[in-house]
Amino acid sequence: MRISKGMSQSTAEVVAEFPERGVQWVKEQFETVVSETGDYVRDKPAQSLVWAFVAGLLLNRLPIGRILGGLFRLAIFALKPAILIYGATKLYHAAQEEK
């Protein structure tokens, strides 16, 4: 089964745009969370102070270094295939432009 040139090109473009879309989505979600958190703190300052104290107490008790180290190792492990796919997509685009 052959895939037409137009179909494979659009798929490659979607794969190439995926990291950019992901970064934009994360940025929008982060801005939304910061905005909603600010609104919540302005509406309920005392309750926000209690939540901040509880969060600080929990973070003080947790092995944060081990957790962050594990997350970092997981991110590096997942990043390698993503870079490989991104490079293959760029190589594919370059080969298609030469044709």
Buried (B, 14 or more C-beta within 10 A) or exposed (E): EEEEEEEEBEEBEEBBEBBEEEEEEEEEEEEEEEEEEEEEBEEEEEEBEEEEEEEEEEEEEEEEEEEEEEEEEEEEEEEEEEEEBBEEBEEBBEEEEEE
